[in-house]
Amino acid sequence: MRVNRIDIPNVSNNSTFSYCRKLINQGTDPEEWLEVYRNKDYWDYRMKIGWGAKMRVKEDPYPHLVKSNPPPALKASAKHTGVLH
């Protein structure tokens, strides 16, 4: 899936990961690649949508990737579906 950066709402450190969770909730295959472009020729970064849905940026004291801690209801859902929403 090819996406322009300006099409991802609320551009922040966590917005792409939130966008991946939104795509999963809409039924997108978690194994599909998300390619985020700044212009039409070169992608800035890419990730599998399922991986991105499980991640977030923690900023204490510096930005770094960590696994997302979903609310308990979503953890229960992930046990049944194998996908963290």
N, C-alpha and C positions, 0 to 999 in steps of 0.2 A: 504494500500500500504506500503510495507516494503522497506526502503532505507538505505544503508550504508552511514555514514557521508562523506566518501571520494568520494561518487558519486554525492554530491551536489557541483556544481561549486562555486568557490570563497568563501570558508568558512569564514564567518564573522558573526557579530551579526545579519545582515539582510538577509543573504544568504538563510536560510530556508524559510523565508517569500517570498523572490523573487522566489524561487523554487515553492512555492505554486501557485503564480500568473502564472508562466509558465505552470504548470499542468492544471490550470483552462483554460488558453488560448488553450491548446491542447485538451480540451473537457472532462477532468476528472470531475467526480461527486464531487461537493463541499462538500457533506455530507460524503465523504469517509475519513477514518482516514489515516494520514501520520504518520508512526512510523519510527523514525530515530535511527539507531543502531550504536553503537561504535564497538561492536563485535557481534557475531551471537546469543548470548544467552539473552542479556538484552538490551532493548531500552533505549536510553538517554531521549527522550521525544516524545510525540505524540500530535497531534492536528488534528482537522478537517481541511481539505484542504481549504474550503471556509473561515474559521476563519483566518487561517494563511495568506491567500491572502489579507486580510483587515488590517493586522498589520505590524508594523515596529518597530525597536529599535531607540529611540531618545537618544542621548548621551550628554545632557547638563543639569547640570554638571555631572550627573551620568546616567548609562544606565537604561532605563525603556521603557515599551511597550506603544505605542500610536497607534491610528488608522492611517493608511496610508492616505496621502493627494495626490490622483491621479491627473494627469493633467485634465483639463476640459473635454476633449474628452472622457476620460474614465469614468468620472462622468456621462456624458450623456448616455454612453453605459450601465452603471449600472442601470440607471433608467428604461431602456427598458428590460433588461434581469434579473435584480434583483441580478446580480453577479458583484462584483468589480473585474476587471481584473488587 
